[in-house]
Amino acid sequence: MKKHFQRWYEKNEYLNAFMNLLQDLSIEKQCEIAVDIIIEASKMIDRDYAKIIQEVSSFNPKDFKRWYDKNPNVHIAIESLRDLTEEQREVIIQNFTDKILSSHYIKIEGLD
């Protein structure tokens, strides 16, 4: 029997749903939302934005294999979420869920 490895974000059903919705967006939309998440998360933890930019510039996607590692902005945004408290993550989820859902809605409407 194959053992299922659970990622850190899969342990919280709301965060897991948020990540699945984010994953289903276009790369461009993921990147746009990721930058906003980075900015908001860095304010919450008083993280130096210049250091974040440095992390993005030194990012090598060959070092990672997860879906969010293909784009440095998305990678840094998800890693920033990991640095937050559960309460801070909930704020991010609440603040960005509508934007993500509206992007899905636009995507669905485009099929008509």
Disulfide bonds with the S-S distance in Angstrom:
none
